[in-house]
């Protein structure tokens, strides 16, 4: 699997879990102290996120990071 596909897959997983939790991108961003575009870029595979950012997202979703990586 190439890098682009991996980032897209990661983003789809985050989006799926966010929607299951009933959160908008803005609500998730606010929970973790980020802006809306950062979540949008993550979910659309447009950014290669740091491990710290993924930890923050997982915490905002109340999940273990293993569920998204």
Buried (B, 14 or more C-beta within 10 A) or exposed (E): EEEEEEBBEBBEBBBEBBEEEEBEBEBBBBBBEBEBEBBBBBBEBEBEBEEEBBBBBBEBBEBEBEEBE
